[in-house]
Amino acid sequence: MGLHDQEGLQQLRARRLGLGERPYDFYTLETAEDLAGLSAVLKRHRDAGGRHPCIEMNFVVSNLDFGKMSSESFQQIHLLSLAKGLPAGWSRPGLMEAYRKGIKDGVFQPALHGMTHFCRSAVERNARANGQRADLLRSLWEASTPYIYWRM
């Protein structure tokens, strides 16, 4: 998912996290408009058999439940099923419908990437420890940002 949009960016900058060292620092969850644009590009092309190109979309099927985690001082990970929506504060109107439409249209192919995008036991161990990595995780999670992969 990446950054919690502009709000998350501001919160992390306020914590003096040096964002901007790498492009991935600014990644955030795609929008329905992003998917519609990608779908439109794919539909403009066909192979010799008349088929549109198809992109495999790898899904992480759970998000961090920041509300529950906050109530426990971020000492344990709680997951929120993707089927139940996005974490509190995240808003992507029409996103799931845009994915479903791309799948129906044959330009997106869903695939399982994992339950989470990280090793849960390793991240929980680091969250409970004292030190820089625990501080980084708490800062990210307080800003509703699950992780920034290269910083882990």
PyMOL CGO cylinders between C-alpha atoms (Angstrom):
from pymol import cmd
from pymol.cgo import CYLINDER

trace = [
    CYLINDER, 0.00, 0.00, 0.00, 2.77, 2.45, 0.73, 0.3, 1, 1, 1, 1, 1, 1,
    CYLINDER, 2.77, 2.45, 0.73, 2.22, 5.95, 2.04, 0.3, 1, 1, 1, 1, 1, 1,
    CYLINDER, 2.22, 5.95, 2.04, -1.13, 7.01, 3.42, 0.3, 1, 1, 1, 1, 1, 1,
    CYLINDER, -1.13, 7.01, 3.42, -1.37, 9.71, 0.78, 0.3, 1, 1, 1, 1, 1, 1,
    CYLINDER, -1.37, 9.71, 0.78, -0.50, 13.33, 1.57, 0.3, 1, 1, 1, 1, 1, 1,
    CYLINDER, -0.50, 13.33, 1.57, -1.52, 12.96, 5.21, 0.3, 1, 1, 1, 1, 1, 1,
    CYLINDER, -1.52, 12.96, 5.21, 0.92, 10.10, 5.76, 0.3, 1, 1, 1, 1, 1, 1,
    CYLINDER, 0.92, 10.10, 5.76, 3.67, 11.98, 3.95, 0.3, 1, 1, 1, 1, 1, 1,
    CYLINDER, 3.67, 11.98, 3.95, 3.21, 15.00, 6.23, 0.3, 1, 1, 1, 1, 1, 1,
    CYLINDER, 3.21, 15.00, 6.23, 3.16, 12.86, 9.38, 0.3, 1, 1, 1, 1, 1, 1,
    CYLINDER, 3.16, 12.86, 9.38, 6.36, 11.06, 8.43, 0.3, 1, 1, 1, 1, 1, 1,
    CYLINDER, 6.36, 11.06, 8.43, 8.12, 14.27, 7.47, 0.3, 1, 1, 1, 1, 1, 1,
    CYLINDER, 8.12, 14.27, 7.47, 7.11, 15.74, 10.84, 0.3, 1, 1, 1, 1, 1, 1,
    CYLINDER, 7.11, 15.74, 10.84, 8.90, 12.77, 12.44, 0.3, 1, 1, 1, 1, 1, 1,
    CYLINDER, 8.90, 12.77, 12.44, 11.99, 13.72, 10.44, 0.3, 1, 1, 1, 1, 1, 1,
    CYLINDER, 11.99, 13.72, 10.44, 11.92, 10.59, 8.30, 0.3, 1, 1, 1, 1, 1, 1,
    CYLINDER, 11.92, 10.59, 8.30, 14.07, 11.58, 5.31, 0.3, 1, 1, 1, 1, 1, 1,
    CYLINDER, 14.07, 11.58, 5.31, 11.61, 10.85, 2.54, 0.3, 1, 1, 1, 1, 1, 1,
    CYLINDER, 11.61, 10.85, 2.54, 12.77, 11.27, -1.03, 0.3, 1, 1, 1, 1, 1, 1,
    CYLINDER, 12.77, 11.27, -1.03, 15.97, 9.26, -0.92, 0.3, 1, 1, 1, 1, 1, 1,
    CYLINDER, 15.97, 9.26, -0.92, 14.40, 6.76, -3.32, 0.3, 1, 1, 1, 1, 1, 1,
    CYLINDER, 14.40, 6.76, -3.32, 11.30, 6.97, -5.55, 0.3, 1, 1, 1, 1, 1, 1,
    CYLINDER, 11.30, 6.97, -5.55, 9.57, 4.20, -3.58, 0.3, 1, 1, 1, 1, 1, 1,
    CYLINDER, 9.57, 4.20, -3.58, 9.35, 6.60, -0.62, 0.3, 1, 1, 1, 1, 1, 1,
    CYLINDER, 9.35, 6.60, -0.62, 6.40, 8.22, -2.39, 0.3, 1, 1, 1, 1, 1, 1,
    CYLINDER, 6.40, 8.22, -2.39, 4.53, 5.10, -3.50, 0.3, 1, 1, 1, 1, 1, 1,
    CYLINDER, 4.53, 5.10, -3.50, 0.90, 4.90, -2.45, 0.3, 1, 1, 1, 1, 1, 1,
    CYLINDER, 0.90, 4.90, -2.45, -2.05, 2.68, -3.29, 0.3, 1, 1, 1, 1, 1, 1,
    CYLINDER, -2.05, 2.68, -3.29, -3.38, 2.99, -6.81, 0.3, 1, 1, 1, 1, 1, 1,
    CYLINDER, -3.38, 2.99, -6.81, -6.77, 4.55, -7.55, 0.3, 1, 1, 1, 1, 1, 1,
    CYLINDER, -6.77, 4.55, -7.55, -9.71, 3.46, -9.67, 0.3, 1, 1, 1, 1, 1, 1,
    CYLINDER, -9.71, 3.46, -9.67, -8.64, 6.12, -12.17, 0.3, 1, 1, 1, 1, 1, 1,
    CYLINDER, -8.64, 6.12, -12.17, -5.15, 4.59, -12.36, 0.3, 1, 1, 1, 1, 1, 1,
    CYLINDER, -5.15, 4.59, -12.36, -6.64, 1.20, -13.18, 0.3, 1, 1, 1, 1, 1, 1,
    CYLINDER, -6.64, 1.20, -13.18, -9.06, 2.64, -15.73, 0.3, 1, 1, 1, 1, 1, 1,
    CYLINDER, -9.06, 2.64, -15.73, -6.15, 4.34, -17.51, 0.3, 1, 1, 1, 1, 1, 1,
    CYLINDER, -6.15, 4.34, -17.51, -4.07, 1.16, -17.51, 0.3, 1, 1, 1, 1, 1, 1,
    CYLINDER, -4.07, 1.16, -17.51, -7.02, -0.87, -18.75, 0.3, 1, 1, 1, 1, 1, 1,
    CYLINDER, -7.02, -0.87, -18.75, -7.64, 1.62, -21.58, 0.3, 1, 1, 1, 1, 1, 1,
    CYLINDER, -7.64, 1.62, -21.58, -4.01, 1.36, -22.72, 0.3, 1, 1, 1, 1, 1, 1,
    CYLINDER, -4.01, 1.36, -22.72, -4.14, -2.45, -22.70, 0.3, 1, 1, 1, 1, 1, 1,
    CYLINDER, -4.14, -2.45, -22.70, -7.41, -2.49, -24.65, 0.3, 1, 1, 1, 1, 1, 1,
    CYLINDER, -7.41, -2.49, -24.65, -5.82, -0.45, -27.46, 0.3, 1, 1, 1, 1, 1, 1,
    CYLINDER, -5.82, -0.45, -27.46, -3.53, -3.37, -28.29, 0.3, 1, 1, 1, 1, 1, 1,
    CYLINDER, -3.53, -3.37, -28.29, -4.10, -6.90, -29.56, 0.3, 1, 1, 1, 1, 1, 1,
    CYLINDER, -4.10, -6.90, -29.56, -1.93, -9.85, -30.45, 0.3, 1, 1, 1, 1, 1, 1,
    CYLINDER, -1.93, -9.85, -30.45, -2.14, -11.84, -33.70, 0.3, 1, 1, 1, 1, 1, 1,
    CYLINDER, -2.14, -11.84, -33.70, -4.97, -13.88, -32.18, 0.3, 1, 1, 1, 1, 1, 1,
    CYLINDER, -4.97, -13.88, -32.18, -6.97, -10.75, -31.32, 0.3, 1, 1, 1, 1, 1, 1,
    CYLINDER, -6.97, -10.75, -31.32, -6.38, -10.92, -27.58, 0.3, 1, 1, 1, 1, 1, 1,
    CYLINDER, -6.38, -10.92, -27.58, -5.59, -7.90, -25.43, 0.3, 1, 1, 1, 1, 1, 1,
    CYLINDER, -5.59, -7.90, -25.43, -2.45, -7.95, -23.33, 0.3, 1, 1, 1, 1, 1, 1,
    CYLINDER, -2.45, -7.95, -23.33, -3.13, -9.07, -19.78, 0.3, 1, 1, 1, 1, 1, 1,
    CYLINDER, -3.13, -9.07, -19.78, -1.27, -7.98, -16.65, 0.3, 1, 1, 1, 1, 1, 1,
    CYLINDER, -1.27, -7.98, -16.65, -1.01, -10.29, -13.68, 0.3, 1, 1, 1, 1, 1, 1,
    CYLINDER, -1.01, -10.29, -13.68, -2.13, -8.38, -10.58, 0.3, 1, 1, 1, 1, 1, 1,
    CYLINDER, -2.13, -8.38, -10.58, -0.53, -9.81, -7.44, 0.3, 1, 1, 1, 1, 1, 1,
    CYLINDER, -0.53, -9.81, -7.44, -2.74, -9.27, -4.41, 0.3, 1, 1, 1, 1, 1, 1,
    CYLINDER, -2.74, -9.27, -4.41, -1.73, -9.09, -0.79, 0.3, 1, 1, 1, 1, 1, 1,
    CYLINDER, -1.73, -9.09, -0.79, -4.98, -10.18, 0.84, 0.3, 1, 1, 1, 1, 1, 1,
    CYLINDER, -4.98, -10.18, 0.84, -4.63, -8.48, 4.23, 0.3, 1, 1, 1, 1, 1, 1,
    CYLINDER, -4.63, -8.48, 4.23, -3.82, -5.01, 5.44, 0.3, 1, 1, 1, 1, 1, 1,
    CYLINDER, -3.82, -5.01, 5.44, -2.63, -3.89, 8.82, 0.3, 1, 1, 1, 1, 1, 1,
    CYLINDER, -2.63, -3.89, 8.82, -5.44, -2.95, 11.20, 0.3, 1, 1, 1, 1, 1, 1,
    CYLINDER, -5.44, -2.95, 11.20, -3.80, 0.20, 12.52, 0.3, 1, 1, 1, 1, 1, 1,
    CYLINDER, -3.80, 0.20, 12.52, -6.64, 0.93, 14.98, 0.3, 1, 1, 1, 1, 1, 1,
    CYLINDER, -6.64, 0.93, 14.98, -6.28, -2.39, 16.81, 0.3, 1, 1, 1, 1, 1, 1,
    CYLINDER, -6.28, -2.39, 16.81, -2.51, -2.21, 16.66, 0.3, 1, 1, 1, 1, 1, 1,
    CYLINDER, -2.51, -2.21, 16.66, -2.48, 1.30, 18.11, 0.3, 1, 1, 1, 1, 1, 1,
    CYLINDER, -2.48, 1.30, 18.11, -4.56, 0.19, 21.10, 0.3, 1, 1, 1, 1, 1, 1,
    CYLINDER, -4.56, 0.19, 21.10, -1.73, -2.25, 21.92, 0.3, 1, 1, 1, 1, 1, 1,
    CYLINDER, -1.73, -2.25, 21.92, 1.07, 0.28, 21.37, 0.3, 1, 1, 1, 1, 1, 1,
    CYLINDER, 1.07, 0.28, 21.37, 1.96, -1.43, 18.08, 0.3, 1, 1, 1, 1, 1, 1,
    CYLINDER, 1.96, -1.43, 18.08, 3.41, -4.46, 19.89, 0.3, 1, 1, 1, 1, 1, 1,
    CYLINDER, 3.41, -4.46, 19.89, 1.46, -7.00, 17.83, 0.3, 1, 1, 1, 1, 1, 1,
    CYLINDER, 1.46, -7.00, 17.83, 0.25, -7.12, 14.26, 0.3, 1, 1, 1, 1, 1, 1,
    CYLINDER, 0.25, -7.12, 14.26, -3.49, -7.33, 13.60, 0.3, 1, 1, 1, 1, 1, 1,
    CYLINDER, -3.49, -7.33, 13.60, -4.69, -7.94, 10.07, 0.3, 1, 1, 1, 1, 1, 1,
    CYLINDER, -4.69, -7.94, 10.07, -7.72, -6.69, 8.22, 0.3, 1, 1, 1, 1, 1, 1,
    CYLINDER, -7.72, -6.69, 8.22, -8.90, -8.86, 5.34, 0.3, 1, 1, 1, 1, 1, 1,
    CYLINDER, -8.90, -8.86, 5.34, -8.90, -7.11, 1.98, 0.3, 1, 1, 1, 1, 1, 1,
    CYLINDER, -8.90, -7.11, 1.98, -12.48, -8.36, 1.60, 0.3, 1, 1, 1, 1, 1, 1,
    CYLINDER, -12.48, -8.36, 1.60, -13.40, -6.15, 4.59, 0.3, 1, 1, 1, 1, 1, 1,
    CYLINDER, -13.40, -6.15, 4.59, -11.90, -3.07, 2.99, 0.3, 1, 1, 1, 1, 1, 1,
    CYLINDER, -11.90, -3.07, 2.99, -8.97, -0.78, 3.53, 0.3, 1, 1, 1, 1, 1, 1,
    CYLINDER, -8.97, -0.78, 3.53, -7.55, 0.38, 6.86, 0.3, 1, 1, 1, 1, 1, 1,
    CYLINDER, -7.55, 0.38, 6.86, -9.30, 3.25, 8.63, 0.3, 1, 1, 1, 1, 1, 1,
    CYLINDER, -9.30, 3.25, 8.63, -8.50, 6.54, 6.99, 0.3, 1, 1, 1, 1, 1, 1,
    CYLINDER, -8.50, 6.54, 6.99, -7.68, 5.06, 3.59, 0.3, 1, 1, 1, 1, 1, 1,
    CYLINDER, -7.68, 5.06, 3.59, -10.14, 5.87, 0.82, 0.3, 1, 1, 1, 1, 1, 1,
    CYLINDER, -10.14, 5.87, 0.82, -10.11, 4.55, -2.72, 0.3, 1, 1, 1, 1, 1, 1,
    CYLINDER, -10.11, 4.55, -2.72, -13.63, 4.93, -4.13, 0.3, 1, 1, 1, 1, 1, 1,
    CYLINDER, -13.63, 4.93, -4.13, -14.34, 2.38, -6.84, 0.3, 1, 1, 1, 1, 1, 1,
    CYLINDER, -14.34, 2.38, -6.84, -10.97, 0.62, -6.56, 0.3, 1, 1, 1, 1, 1, 1,
    CYLINDER, -10.97, 0.62, -6.56, -12.27, -2.93, -6.08, 0.3, 1, 1, 1, 1, 1, 1,
    CYLINDER, -12.27, -2.93, -6.08, -14.87, -2.42, -8.79, 0.3, 1, 1, 1, 1, 1, 1,
    CYLINDER, -14.87, -2.42, -8.79, -12.12, -1.21, -11.17, 0.3, 1, 1, 1, 1, 1, 1,
    CYLINDER, -12.12, -1.21, -11.17, -10.10, -4.36, -10.45, 0.3, 1, 1, 1, 1, 1, 1,
    CYLINDER, -10.10, -4.36, -10.45, -13.18, -6.54, -11.04, 0.3, 1, 1, 1, 1, 1, 1,
    CYLINDER, -13.18, -6.54, -11.04, -13.92, -4.76, -14.33, 0.3, 1, 1, 1, 1, 1, 1,
    CYLINDER, -13.92, -4.76, -14.33, -10.35, -5.24, -15.58, 0.3, 1, 1, 1, 1, 1, 1,
    CYLINDER, -10.35, -5.24, -15.58, -10.55, -8.93, -14.65, 0.3, 1, 1, 1, 1, 1, 1,
    CYLINDER, -10.55, -8.93, -14.65, -13.92, -9.29, -16.40, 0.3, 1, 1, 1, 1, 1, 1,
    CYLINDER, -13.92, -9.29, -16.40, -12.55, -7.49, -19.46, 0.3, 1, 1, 1, 1, 1, 1,
    CYLINDER, -12.55, -7.49, -19.46, -9.60, -9.89, -19.55, 0.3, 1, 1, 1, 1, 1, 1,
    CYLINDER, -9.60, -9.89, -19.55, -6.85, -7.28, -19.12, 0.3, 1, 1, 1, 1, 1, 1,
    CYLINDER, -6.85, -7.28, -19.12, -6.08, -8.06, -15.45, 0.3, 1, 1, 1, 1, 1, 1,
    CYLINDER, -6.08, -8.06, -15.45, -5.37, -11.52, -14.08, 0.3, 1, 1, 1, 1, 1, 1,
    CYLINDER, -5.37, -11.52, -14.08, -5.55, -11.83, -10.28, 0.3, 1, 1, 1, 1, 1, 1,
    CYLINDER, -5.55, -11.83, -10.28, -2.88, -13.81, -8.42, 0.3, 1, 1, 1, 1, 1, 1,
    CYLINDER, -2.88, -13.81, -8.42, -2.13, -14.37, -4.76, 0.3, 1, 1, 1, 1, 1, 1,
    CYLINDER, -2.13, -14.37, -4.76, 1.03, -12.61, -3.61, 0.3, 1, 1, 1, 1, 1, 1,
    CYLINDER, 1.03, -12.61, -3.61, 0.60, -13.41, 0.07, 0.3, 1, 1, 1, 1, 1, 1,
    CYLINDER, 0.60, -13.41, 0.07, -1.23, -12.71, 3.29, 0.3, 1, 1, 1, 1, 1, 1,
    CYLINDER, -1.23, -12.71, 3.29, 1.09, -9.77, 4.01, 0.3, 1, 1, 1, 1, 1, 1,
    CYLINDER, 1.09, -9.77, 4.01, 3.95, -8.17, 2.13, 0.3, 1, 1, 1, 1, 1, 1,
    CYLINDER, 3.95, -8.17, 2.13, 6.45, -9.00, 4.85, 0.3, 1, 1, 1, 1, 1, 1,
    CYLINDER, 6.45, -9.00, 4.85, 7.45, -11.77, 7.24, 0.3, 1, 1, 1, 1, 1, 1,
    CYLINDER, 7.45, -11.77, 7.24, 5.01, -11.27, 10.09, 0.3, 1, 1, 1, 1, 1, 1,
    CYLINDER, 5.01, -11.27, 10.09, 7.09, -12.91, 12.81, 0.3, 1, 1, 1, 1, 1, 1,
    CYLINDER, 7.09, -12.91, 12.81, 10.20, -10.91, 11.90, 0.3, 1, 1, 1, 1, 1, 1,
    CYLINDER, 10.20, -10.91, 11.90, 8.31, -7.62, 11.84, 0.3, 1, 1, 1, 1, 1, 1,
    CYLINDER, 8.31, -7.62, 11.84, 6.56, -8.36, 15.16, 0.3, 1, 1, 1, 1, 1, 1,
    CYLINDER, 6.56, -8.36, 15.16, 9.90, -9.27, 16.74, 0.3, 1, 1, 1, 1, 1, 1,
    CYLINDER, 9.90, -9.27, 16.74, 11.37, -5.96, 15.56, 0.3, 1, 1, 1, 1, 1, 1,
    CYLINDER, 11.37, -5.96, 15.56, 8.30, -4.00, 16.68, 0.3, 1, 1, 1, 1, 1, 1,
    CYLINDER, 8.30, -4.00, 16.68, 8.66, -5.33, 20.24, 0.3, 1, 1, 1, 1, 1, 1,
    CYLINDER, 8.66, -5.33, 20.24, 12.38, -4.62, 20.39, 0.3, 1, 1, 1, 1, 1, 1,
    CYLINDER, 12.38, -4.62, 20.39, 13.92, -1.32, 21.33, 0.3, 1, 1, 1, 1, 1, 1,
    CYLINDER, 13.92, -1.32, 21.33, 15.95, 0.46, 18.72, 0.3, 1, 1, 1, 1, 1, 1,
    CYLINDER, 15.95, 0.46, 18.72, 15.86, 2.16, 15.37, 0.3, 1, 1, 1, 1, 1, 1,
    CYLINDER, 15.86, 2.16, 15.37, 13.85, -0.47, 13.54, 0.3, 1, 1, 1, 1, 1, 1,
    CYLINDER, 13.85, -0.47, 13.54, 11.11, -0.51, 16.21, 0.3, 1, 1, 1, 1, 1, 1,
    CYLINDER, 11.11, -0.51, 16.21, 11.01, 3.29, 16.13, 0.3, 1, 1, 1, 1, 1, 1,
    CYLINDER, 11.01, 3.29, 16.13, 10.73, 3.23, 12.33, 0.3, 1, 1, 1, 1, 1, 1,
    CYLINDER, 10.73, 3.23, 12.33, 7.87, 0.72, 12.42, 0.3, 1, 1, 1, 1, 1, 1,
    CYLINDER, 7.87, 0.72, 12.42, 5.95, 2.72, 15.03, 0.3, 1, 1, 1, 1, 1, 1,
    CYLINDER, 5.95, 2.72, 15.03, 6.45, 5.93, 13.05, 0.3, 1, 1, 1, 1, 1, 1,
    CYLINDER, 6.45, 5.93, 13.05, 5.19, 4.29, 9.87, 0.3, 1, 1, 1, 1, 1, 1,
    CYLINDER, 5.19, 4.29, 9.87, 2.22, 2.64, 11.57, 0.3, 1, 1, 1, 1, 1, 1,
    CYLINDER, 2.22, 2.64, 11.57, 1.20, 5.79, 13.44, 0.3, 1, 1, 1, 1, 1, 1,
    CYLINDER, 1.20, 5.79, 13.44, 1.04, 7.43, 10.00, 0.3, 1, 1, 1, 1, 1, 1,
    CYLINDER, 1.04, 7.43, 10.00, -1.14, 4.54, 8.68, 0.3, 1, 1, 1, 1, 1, 1,
    CYLINDER, -1.14, 4.54, 8.68, 1.72, 3.44, 6.43, 0.3, 1, 1, 1, 1, 1, 1,
    CYLINDER, 1.72, 3.44, 6.43, 2.35, -0.32, 6.54, 0.3, 1, 1, 1, 1, 1, 1,
    CYLINDER, 2.35, -0.32, 6.54, 5.97, -0.19, 5.40, 0.3, 1, 1, 1, 1, 1, 1,
    CYLINDER, 5.97, -0.19, 5.40, 8.40, 1.32, 2.93, 0.3, 1, 1, 1, 1, 1, 1,
    CYLINDER, 8.40, 1.32, 2.93, 10.14, -1.78, 1.65, 0.3, 1, 1, 1, 1, 1, 1,
    CYLINDER, 10.14, -1.78, 1.65, 13.70, -0.55, 1.23, 0.3, 1, 1, 1, 1, 1, 1,
    CYLINDER, 13.70, -0.55, 1.23, 13.73, 0.91, 4.73, 0.3, 1, 1, 1, 1, 1, 1,
    CYLINDER, 13.73, 0.91, 4.73, 12.94, -2.42, 6.33, 0.3, 1, 1, 1, 1, 1, 1,
]
cmd.load_cgo(trace, "trace")
